[in-house]
Amino acid sequence: MNEVKCKKCDKNMSKKGIMQSGNSKYEIYHCEYCGNEEMKAIGINPKYHRDELK
């Protein structure tokens, strides 16, 4: 697993959860030291798209 570093204090961040917005998925990370939160895009939800229109 890749470590996510905080952009403010350069410490390792812990994973807080996963969020979906529209067809994109994001991981939410929280820094225990300074309280900063960051979102990292992890992909697109394939169930959101339809292969063919009926």
C-alpha positions in Angstrom: 0.0 0.0 0.0 1.3 3.4 -0.9 1.9 5.8 2.0 0.1 9.2 1.6 2.1 12.1 3.0 0.5 15.2 4.3 1.2 18.3 2.2 1.3 20.6 5.2 3.5 18.7 7.7 5.0 15.8 5.6 3.8 13.1 8.1 2.0 9.9 7.0 -1.8 10.2 6.8 -4.4 7.6 7.8 -7.3 6.5 5.5 -10.6 7.9 6.8 -12.9 6.4 4.2 -14.1 6.2 0.6 -16.6 8.7 -1.0 -18.4 8.6 -4.3 -19.3 11.7 -6.2 -21.1 11.1 -9.5 -19.2 8.4 -11.3 -15.8 9.1 -9.5 -14.5 7.4 -6.3 -12.2 9.1 -3.9 -10.2 8.0 -0.8 -10.3 10.4 2.1 -7.1 10.7 4.2 -6.7 12.5 7.6 -3.5 13.7 9.2 -3.4 12.9 12.9 -0.7 15.5 13.5 -2.1 18.7 11.9 -5.7 17.7 11.1 -5.4 18.2 7.4 -7.8 16.2 5.2 -7.1 15.3 1.5 -9.0 13.4 -1.2 -7.3 11.1 -3.7 -9.1 10.0 -6.8 -9.0 6.2 -7.1 -11.2 5.6 -10.2 -14.5 5.7 -12.0 -17.4 3.5 -10.9 -18.1 1.2 -13.9 -21.7 0.7 -12.8 -22.5 4.3 -13.4 -22.0 4.0 -17.2 -24.2 2.0 -19.5 -22.8 0.2 -22.6 -25.8 0.8 -24.8 -28.7 3.1 -24.6 -32.1 1.5 -25.0 
